[in-house]
Amino acid sequence: MTIGPVQMLVLGFDHPNFQGRIRAELERLRDDDMVRVIDFLAVQKAVGGEVSRLKETQLDEAERAEFGAVVGALVGIGAGLTPEEGAALGAEALSYEDELLDEEAWDALADIPEGTAAALVLLEHRWAIPLRDAVAQAGGIRLASEFVSPLDLVGVGLVAAQEAEAIVAMSEDTV
């Protein structure tokens, strides 16, 4: 299995207004083989303190075991295991209904304000596999990777100030 670059997104929602648009967009991107949600965990704290959780993945059982093997091999190397030992442990761990994003990682949720939500998304960028491979075949390596804010693009003249402000305002209203 070829795995594309993986990104961890941490999202906050000051005024959650979930209407299924995020899920629909992630499904559209998956259907176009652009991205794949490896693991998704969202938590919403209602006014009054009631907490609700949503966990999802776009991996089927076989993909979970394969992905777990790759992650296990990488983690195993750092833990003093051989890649094979780590792969076996990772495949076994994810072949069950376990998630990569463990709920214990969300102990801090007690501290999020009422009426807000947060999400962790482990996202595989499938579109980037051919580009990554082409860079590697040319002898290149990634030195840095960062999203650039629309406001930063104004300074170099790629985006008009009004357009950047509208994008940022929309982001703040919807995220």
C-alpha positions in Angstrom: 0.0 0.0 0.0 1.3 3.4 -1.0 0.7 6.0 1.7 0.7 9.7 0.9 1.9 12.5 3.1 0.0 12.5 6.3 -1.1 15.7 8.1 -2.5 16.2 11.6 -5.1 19.0 11.7 -6.2 20.4 15.0 -9.4 22.5 14.6 -11.3 24.6 17.0 -14.9 25.8 16.7 -15.9 28.8 18.8 -19.5 28.7 17.6 -20.1 25.2 16.2 -22.6 25.1 13.4 -22.3 21.6 12.1 -24.6 20.9 9.1 -22.7 18.0 7.5 -20.6 20.2 5.1 -17.3 19.1 6.5 -18.1 15.4 6.2 -19.5 16.0 2.7 -16.4 17.7 1.6 -14.1 15.0 3.1 -16.2 12.4 1.3 -16.0 14.3 -2.0 -12.2 14.5 -1.6 -12.0 10.8 -0.8 -14.2 9.9 -3.8 -11.8 11.9 -6.1 -8.8 10.1 -4.4 -7.5 13.5 -3.2 -7.4 12.8 0.5 -8.3 10.0 2.9 -9.3 10.4 6.6 -7.1 8.0 8.5 -8.7 9.0 11.8 -11.1 11.7 13.0 -12.1 12.6 16.5 -14.4 15.5 17.3 -15.6 16.6 20.6 -18.3 19.2 21.4 -19.1 20.6 24.8 -22.6 21.9 25.1 -23.7 24.7 27.4 -24.2 22.9 30.7 -21.1 20.8 30.2 -22.4 17.7 28.3 -19.7 16.3 26.1 -20.4 14.4 22.9 -17.8 12.7 20.7 -17.6 11.6 17.1 -15.0 9.1 15.8 -14.6 8.1 12.2 -12.2 6.8 9.6 -12.3 6.3 5.9 -10.1 3.2 6.1 -11.6 -0.3 5.8 -10.4 -3.2 8.0 -7.7 -4.3 5.6 -6.4 -0.7 5.1 -6.4 -0.2 8.9 -4.2 -3.3 9.3 -1.8 -2.2 6.5 -1.6 1.4 7.7 -1.0 0.1 11.3 1.8 -2.0 10.0 3.5 1.0 8.4 3.0 3.2 11.4 4.1 0.4 13.7 7.3 -0.1 11.8 8.2 3.6 12.0 7.3 3.8 15.7 9.0 0.5 16.4 12.4 1.8 15.1 12.2 4.6 17.6 11.3 2.2 20.4 14.2 -0.1 19.7 12.3 -2.7 17.8 13.1 -4.0 14.3 10.8 -2.7 11.6 9.3 -6.1 11.3 8.5 -6.3 15.0 6.9 -2.8 15.0 4.9 -3.6 11.8 3.5 -6.8 13.4 2.5 -4.8 16.6 1.0 -1.9 14.6 -1.0 -4.2 12.3 -2.4 -6.1 15.2 -3.3 -2.9 17.1 -5.2 -1.3 14.2 -6.8 -4.5 12.9 -9.3 -4.1 15.7 -11.6 -1.2 16.1 -8.9 0.9 17.7 -8.2 4.5 16.5 -4.8 6.1 16.0 -6.1 9.2 17.9 -6.5 7.8 21.4 -9.2 9.3 23.6 -6.7 9.7 26.4 -5.1 12.4 24.1 -8.3 14.4 24.8 -7.9 14.7 28.6 -7.6 18.4 28.1 -11.2 18.5 26.8 -12.4 19.2 30.3 -10.8 22.6 29.8 -12.5 23.6 26.5 -15.2 26.2 27.1 -18.9 25.3 27.0 -20.6 25.9 23.7 -17.4 25.1 21.7 -16.0 22.1 19.8 -12.6 20.7 18.7 -11.4 18.1 16.3 -8.3 16.2 15.4 -8.0 14.9 11.9 -5.3 12.6 10.6 -5.5 13.2 6.9 -3.6 11.4 4.1 -2.9 13.6 1.0 -3.4 11.0 -1.8 -2.9 13.7 -4.5 0.6 14.3 -3.3 1.9 10.8 -3.9 3.1 11.3 -7.5 4.6 14.7 -6.6 6.4 13.3 -3.6 7.7 10.4 -5.7 8.9 12.7 -8.5 10.7 14.9 -6.0 12.4 11.8 -4.4 13.4 10.4 -7.8 15.0 13.8 -8.7 17.0 13.5 -5.4 15.0 16.1 -3.6 13.9 16.2 0.1 11.3 18.3 1.9 13.0 21.0 3.9 9.8 22.6 5.3 6.1 22.4 4.8 3.6 25.0 6.0 0.3 26.5 4.8 0.6 30.2 3.9 -2.1 32.5 5.2 -4.1 34.5 2.6 -3.1 37.7 4.5 0.6 36.8 3.9 0.0 36.6 0.2 -1.2 40.2 0.1 2.3 41.4 0.9 3.7 39.7 -2.2 0.8 40.8 -4.4 -0.7 37.3 -5.1 -4.0 38.1 -3.4 -5.9 41.4 -3.1 -6.3 42.7 0.5 -10.1 42.5 0.2 -10.1 39.0 -1.1 -7.7 37.9 1.7 -9.8 39.5 4.4 -12.9 37.8 3.0 -11.2 34.4 3.1 -10.0 35.0 6.7 -13.4 36.2 7.8 -15.1 33.2 6.2 -12.6 30.9 7.9 -13.3 32.5 11.3 -17.1 32.3 10.7 -17.1 28.7 9.6 -14.2 27.1 11.6 
